Amino acid sequence: MQKNSPIEFIRTKDYKYVEEIGQGGTGRTILIRDEIIDENFVCKKYSPYYEDDIDSYYDYFKGEIKILHTIYHKNIVRIFNYYLYPEQKTGYILMEHIKGKTIIEYLLLNPNKINDIFIQIIDGFGYLEDNNILHRDIRPENILISDDGIVKIIDFGFGKFIDFKTKNKSITLNWRYTTPDEFKKEIYDTKTEIYFIGKMFEEIITEIENIKFKYSKTISKMISPNYENRISTFFEVYRDILSETSNELEFIDLQKMIYQNFANNLTGIISSVSEKNEYRNQIDIIIRKLEELHKNSILENEIQNNNKLISIFMLGKYSFFSKKVFKVELLFQFIHLLKSVSEDKRKVILNNLWERFDTIEKKYETMRDDLPF
């Protein structure tokens, strides 16, 4: 076989039809079964409600497949395969079958789970934001909760995009909630997504009696109709949640001392950060990278390269003091602290570090270290 020669799988793959799921603006969705591996899948056919939109939306349909095929997050529906038929301007997407209920149906039965569900949704949409993906169709029907309480964001609007020039035909403009002010300027971005998620939870809190929701202050920052006054990113929403959570958690004096020693020394070796700097928020990745750094420094008294430590937390540009000392023992103690506390406490510790980073001098031009490198 020569390089780049086509590989043809000529055997067809058969599925068994199980049941109809629904007919939406972009096509028909059914449940099918693979009897060989004994699994169900959701199959969605591309077929816009308006025939005039078939050609114009087809490229968007292919683009969505390409994007969603490259991402993976526990709170986002998985895409397993696709079949395209360009001649007929149609296609099929094979995706994860979620055994569960819509968010409202689930919370009517499990009102005590609302705070955890909210955090999972913010986590999922934060991941989409990091990957420059907009959902564009936020409503309770598109937020499923599995039987074991895991949020699954579905229906990324294949072929659906914001088209302010065809308001009478665009299915995306049939909004469930009052639209925010930026619609007058034909703007739809992450802040708009934040608004609609906030409005969805406002509806849930209103409809479900005696529900105990902890993050009402955060919701109020999300649903401001005024674009400028609204919270800007899902990362900021996440931090706002952590700030409210921190009031409920207690740390012993030893834990506070370990955190403070680490935070004081870490911020002490950073001289400035870019105004566009971002912070890493995946705690598992942070712990793994800290452990790798400690393993490579275990025979040393000091971290040999301060940049390797800072880069575990910072994703953007920054400058640092390469000659300042950071003790390996502080790193070891901080790793032990993170691994010994609950997930909620880890998040609070990380948020406190971000608060420290926020106070570091911001640079609005090319930054220089104390040494030229």
C-alpha positions as CSV (number, residue, x, y, z in Angstrom):
1,M,0.0,0.0,0.0
2,Q,1.4,3.4,-1.0
3,K,1.3,6.5,1.1
4,N,-2.0,8.6,0.7
5,S,-3.6,5.7,-1.1
6,P,-7.4,5.5,-0.2
7,I,-8.5,2.9,2.3
8,E,-12.0,1.7,1.5
9,F,-14.2,0.0,4.0
10,I,-16.8,-1.6,1.7
11,R,-18.8,-3.5,4.4
12,T,-21.8,-1.5,5.4
13,K,-22.6,-0.9,9.1
14,D,-26.2,-1.7,10.0
15,Y,-28.1,-0.2,13.0
16,K,-31.6,-1.1,14.3
17,Y,-34.2,1.6,14.5
18,V,-35.4,2.0,18.1
19,E,-37.7,5.0,18.2
20,E,-38.3,8.6,17.1
21,I,-36.8,11.3,19.2
22,G,-37.9,14.5,17.5
23,Q,-38.1,16.8,14.6
24,G,-36.3,20.1,15.0
25,G,-35.5,23.0,12.8
26,T,-32.5,21.3,11.3
27,G,-33.8,17.9,10.8
28,R,-35.0,14.6,12.2
29,T,-33.5,12.8,15.2
30,I,-33.9,9.1,15.9
31,L,-32.6,6.5,18.4
32,I,-30.7,3.6,16.8
33,R,-29.0,0.5,18.2
34,D,-25.7,-1.2,17.4
35,E,-26.5,-4.8,18.2
36,I,-22.8,-5.9,17.9
37,I,-21.6,-3.8,20.8
38,D,-25.1,-3.6,22.4
39,E,-25.2,0.2,22.6
40,N,-27.7,2.9,21.6
41,F,-26.8,6.0,19.7
42,V,-28.7,9.2,18.7
43,C,-28.6,9.8,15.0
44,K,-29.4,13.3,13.7
45,K,-30.1,13.9,10.0
46,Y,-29.3,17.3,8.5
47,S,-32.5,18.6,6.9
48,P,-33.4,22.2,7.7
49,Y,-37.0,23.1,8.2
50,Y,-36.9,25.7,5.4
51,E,-35.8,24.2,2.1
52,D,-34.3,27.5,1.0
53,D,-31.8,27.2,3.8
54,I,-30.4,23.7,2.8
55,D,-27.6,25.0,0.7
56,S,-26.6,28.0,2.8
57,Y,-26.5,26.0,6.1
58,Y,-24.7,23.0,4.7
59,D,-21.1,24.4,5.1
60,Y,-22.0,25.4,8.7
61,F,-23.2,21.8,9.3
62,K,-19.8,20.5,8.1
63,G,-17.9,23.1,10.2
64,E,-19.7,22.1,13.4
65,I,-18.8,18.5,12.8
66,K,-15.2,19.4,12.4
67,I,-15.1,21.4,15.6
68,L,-17.1,19.1,17.8
69,H,-15.1,16.1,16.6
70,T,-12.0,17.6,18.2
71,I,-13.4,18.4,21.7
72,Y,-14.2,16.3,24.6
73,H,-15.7,17.2,28.0
74,K,-17.8,15.2,30.4
75,N,-20.6,17.8,30.3
76,I,-20.8,18.0,26.5
77,V,-22.5,15.4,24.3
78,R,-20.0,13.2,22.5
79,I,-19.9,12.9,18.7
80,F,-18.8,9.4,17.6
81,N,-19.2,9.4,13.8
82,Y,-20.7,11.2,10.8
83,Y,-21.8,10.4,7.3
84,L,-21.9,13.2,4.6
85,Y,-23.8,13.0,1.3
86,P,-22.8,16.3,-0.5
87,E,-24.8,15.4,-3.6
88,Q,-28.0,15.3,-1.7
89,K,-26.9,18.2,0.6
90,T,-27.5,16.1,3.7
91,G,-25.7,14.1,6.3
92,Y,-26.0,12.2,9.6
93,I,-24.3,12.6,12.9
94,L,-23.9,9.7,15.3
95,M,-23.8,10.9,18.9
96,E,-24.0,9.8,22.5
97,H,-27.3,8.6,23.8
98,I,-28.1,10.2,27.2
99,K,-30.4,8.4,29.5
100,G,-31.9,11.2,31.5
101,K,-34.2,14.2,31.6
102,T,-34.2,17.8,30.7
103,I,-32.8,20.1,33.4
104,I,-36.3,21.3,34.5
105,E,-37.6,17.7,34.6
106,Y,-34.6,16.6,36.6
107,L,-34.7,19.5,39.1
108,L,-38.4,19.1,39.8
109,L,-37.5,15.6,41.1
110,N,-34.1,16.6,42.6
111,P,-34.3,20.3,43.7
112,N,-31.4,19.8,46.1
113,K,-29.1,19.2,43.1
114,I,-29.5,22.7,41.6
115,N,-26.2,24.1,42.9
116,D,-24.1,21.2,41.5
117,I,-26.0,21.3,38.2
118,F,-25.3,25.0,37.9
119,I,-21.6,24.5,38.5
120,Q,-21.4,21.7,35.9
121,I,-23.1,23.9,33.3
122,I,-20.7,26.8,33.9
123,D,-17.8,24.3,33.6
124,G,-19.1,22.9,30.3
125,F,-19.8,26.3,28.8
126,G,-16.4,27.5,30.1
127,Y,-14.8,24.7,28.1
128,L,-16.7,25.8,25.0
129,E,-15.6,29.3,25.5
130,D,-12.0,28.2,25.7
131,N,-12.5,26.5,22.4
132,N,-14.2,29.5,20.8
133,I,-17.5,27.7,20.4
134,L,-20.9,29.3,20.8
135,H,-23.9,27.1,21.5
136,R,-26.5,29.6,20.1
137,D,-29.6,27.8,21.3
138,I,-29.7,27.8,25.1
139,R,-32.9,26.4,26.5
140,P,-33.9,23.7,29.0
141,E,-34.5,21.2,26.3
142,N,-30.9,21.4,25.3
143,I,-29.5,20.8,28.8
144,L,-30.0,17.1,29.7
145,I,-29.1,15.6,33.1
146,S,-28.2,11.9,33.0
147,D,-29.7,9.5,35.5
148,D,-26.5,9.7,37.6
149,G,-26.6,13.5,37.8
150,I,-24.2,14.5,35.0
151,V,-25.0,17.5,32.9
152,K,-24.9,17.0,29.1
153,I,-25.1,20.0,26.8
154,I,-26.7,18.9,23.6
155,D,-27.8,20.3,20.2
156,F,-25.2,22.7,19.0
157,G,-27.4,24.0,16.3
158,F,-25.9,22.2,13.3
159,G,-26.5,24.7,10.5
160,K,-28.0,27.2,13.0
161,F,-26.2,30.5,13.1
162,I,-27.1,34.1,14.0
163,D,-28.5,35.7,11.0
164,F,-30.0,39.1,11.8
165,K,-30.7,39.8,8.1
166,T,-33.4,37.1,7.9
167,K,-35.2,37.4,11.1
168,N,-38.5,36.1,9.7
169,K,-36.9,32.8,8.7
170,S,-33.9,32.2,11.1
171,I,-34.9,29.5,13.6
172,T,-32.3,30.8,16.0
173,L,-34.2,34.0,16.6
174,N,-37.2,32.2,18.1
175,W,-35.8,33.0,21.6
176,R,-37.3,31.6,24.7
177,Y,-36.3,34.5,26.8
178,T,-36.3,38.3,26.5
179,T,-33.3,39.2,24.3
180,P,-30.5,41.4,25.7
181,D,-29.6,44.9,24.6
182,E,-26.7,43.8,22.3
183,F,-29.2,42.3,19.9
184,K,-30.0,45.8,18.8
185,K,-26.4,46.0,17.6
186,E,-26.5,42.5,16.1
187,I,-24.0,41.2,18.6
188,Y,-24.0,37.6,19.8
189,D,-21.0,36.4,21.8
190,T,-19.9,34.7,25.1
191,K,-21.6,37.4,27.2
192,T,-24.8,36.7,25.3
193,E,-24.5,33.0,26.2
194,I,-23.9,33.9,29.8
195,Y,-27.1,36.0,29.7
196,F,-29.3,33.2,28.4
197,I,-27.9,30.7,30.9
198,G,-28.7,33.1,33.7
199,K,-32.2,33.6,32.3
200,M,-32.7,29.9,32.2
201,F,-31.8,29.5,35.9
202,E,-34.0,32.5,36.7
203,E,-36.9,30.6,35.1
204,I,-36.0,27.4,37.0
205,I,-35.8,29.2,40.4
206,T,-39.2,30.8,39.7
207,E,-41.0,27.7,38.6
208,I,-39.7,25.2,41.3
209,E,-41.0,26.0,44.7
210,N,-38.7,26.1,47.8
211,I,-35.6,25.4,45.8
212,K,-32.4,26.4,47.6
213,F,-30.1,28.1,45.2
214,K,-26.8,29.5,46.6
215,Y,-25.7,31.6,43.6
216,S,-28.5,34.2,43.2
217,K,-26.0,37.1,43.3
218,T,-24.0,35.5,40.5
219,I,-27.2,35.1,38.4
220,S,-28.0,38.8,38.9
221,K,-24.6,39.6,37.3
222,M,-25.3,37.3,34.4
223,I,-28.7,38.5,33.4
224,S,-28.1,42.3,33.2
225,P,-29.7,43.4,29.9
226,N,-27.0,46.0,29.6
227,Y,-24.0,44.4,27.7
228,E,-21.4,46.5,29.5
229,N,-22.7,45.8,33.0
230,R,-22.9,42.0,32.5
231,I,-20.2,39.6,33.7
232,S,-17.9,39.0,30.8
233,T,-16.6,35.4,30.7
234,F,-17.5,32.0,32.1
235,F,-14.2,32.0,33.9
236,E,-15.4,35.1,35.8
237,V,-18.7,33.3,36.6
238,Y,-16.7,30.4,37.9
239,R,-14.6,32.6,40.1
240,D,-17.7,34.4,41.4
241,I,-19.1,31.0,42.4
242,L,-15.9,30.1,44.2
243,S,-16.0,33.4,46.1
244,E,-19.4,32.6,47.4
245,T,-18.4,29.0,48.2
246,S,-15.3,30.1,50.2
247,N,-17.5,31.6,52.9
248,E,-18.8,28.1,53.7
249,L,-15.5,26.3,54.0
250,E,-13.1,26.3,56.9
251,F,-9.3,25.7,56.8
252,I,-7.1,24.9,59.7
253,D,-4.2,27.1,60.6
254,L,-1.6,24.7,59.2
255,Q,-3.4,24.6,55.8
256,K,-3.6,28.4,55.8
257,M,0.2,28.7,56.6
258,I,1.1,26.2,53.8
259,Y,-1.0,28.1,51.3
260,Q,0.3,31.6,52.3
261,N,4.0,30.5,52.2
262,F,3.5,29.1,48.7
263,A,1.4,32.0,47.5
264,N,3.8,34.7,48.9
265,N,6.8,33.1,47.3
266,L,5.1,32.4,44.0
267,T,3.9,35.9,43.5
268,G,7.3,37.1,44.7
269,I,9.0,35.7,41.7
270,I,6.6,37.2,39.2
271,S,7.4,40.8,38.3
272,S,4.5,41.5,35.9
273,V,1.8,39.9,33.8
274,S,0.2,40.8,30.5
275,E,-3.2,42.4,30.7
276,K,-4.5,39.6,28.5
277,N,-3.0,36.8,30.8
278,E,-5.2,33.8,31.5
279,Y,-5.0,31.4,34.4
280,R,-5.1,27.6,34.2
281,N,-8.2,26.3,35.9
282,Q,-8.0,22.5,35.5
283,I,-7.0,21.4,39.0
284,D,-6.1,17.9,38.0
285,I,-3.7,19.2,35.4
286,I,-2.1,21.6,37.8
287,I,-1.5,18.9,40.4
288,R,0.0,16.6,37.8
289,K,2.4,19.3,36.6
290,L,3.3,20.3,40.1
291,E,4.2,16.7,40.9
292,E,6.3,16.4,37.7
293,L,8.2,19.6,38.7
294,H,8.7,18.2,42.2
295,K,10.0,14.9,40.9
296,N,12.5,16.7,38.7
297,S,13.6,18.8,41.6
298,I,13.6,16.3,44.4
299,L,17.4,16.3,44.8
300,E,17.5,20.1,44.9
301,N,16.9,22.7,47.6
302,E,15.5,25.3,45.1
303,I,13.5,25.2,41.9
304,Q,16.1,25.5,39.1
305,N,13.8,27.3,36.7
306,N,11.1,29.6,38.1
307,N,9.5,29.8,34.7
308,K,8.5,26.1,34.9
309,L,6.6,26.7,38.1
310,I,4.8,29.9,37.0
311,S,3.8,28.4,33.7
312,I,1.8,25.7,35.6
313,F,-0.6,28.5,36.6
314,M,-0.3,31.1,33.9
315,L,-1.3,30.6,30.3
316,G,-0.4,34.1,28.9
317,K,2.7,36.3,28.9
318,Y,4.5,37.3,32.1
319,S,7.9,38.3,33.3
320,F,9.7,37.0,36.3
321,F,12.8,37.2,38.5
322,S,15.0,34.3,37.5
323,K,17.5,34.8,40.4
324,K,14.9,34.8,43.2
325,V,14.8,31.6,45.2
326,F,11.8,29.3,45.5
327,K,12.3,26.4,47.9
328,V,11.4,22.9,46.8
329,E,10.0,22.2,50.3
330,L,7.3,24.8,49.7
331,L,6.3,23.0,46.5
332,F,6.1,19.7,48.3
333,Q,3.9,21.1,51.1
334,F,1.6,22.8,48.6
335,I,1.1,19.6,46.6
336,H,0.3,17.7,49.8
337,L,-2.2,20.4,50.7
338,L,-4.0,20.1,47.4
339,K,-4.1,16.3,47.5
340,S,-5.4,16.2,51.1
341,V,-8.4,18.5,50.8
342,S,-11.8,18.1,49.1
343,E,-12.5,19.2,45.6
344,D,-14.4,22.3,46.8
345,K,-11.4,23.4,49.0
346,R,-9.0,22.8,46.0
347,K,-11.1,25.2,44.0
348,V,-11.1,27.8,46.8
349,I,-7.3,27.5,47.1
350,L,-6.9,28.1,43.4
351,N,-9.3,31.0,43.4
352,N,-7.3,32.6,46.2
353,L,-4.1,32.2,44.1
354,W,-5.9,33.9,41.2
355,E,-6.8,36.8,43.5
356,R,-3.1,37.1,44.3
357,F,-2.3,37.1,40.6
358,D,-4.8,39.8,40.0
359,T,-2.8,42.2,42.2
360,I,0.5,41.7,40.2
361,E,1.4,44.7,38.1
362,K,-0.2,44.5,34.6
363,K,1.8,45.4,31.6
364,Y,0.3,46.8,28.4
365,E,3.3,46.6,26.2
366,T,6.1,44.1,25.6
367,M,7.4,42.9,28.9
368,R,11.1,42.4,29.8
369,D,12.6,40.2,32.5
370,D,15.4,41.3,34.8
371,L,17.6,39.3,32.5
372,P,17.5,39.5,28.7
373,F,16.0,36.1,27.6
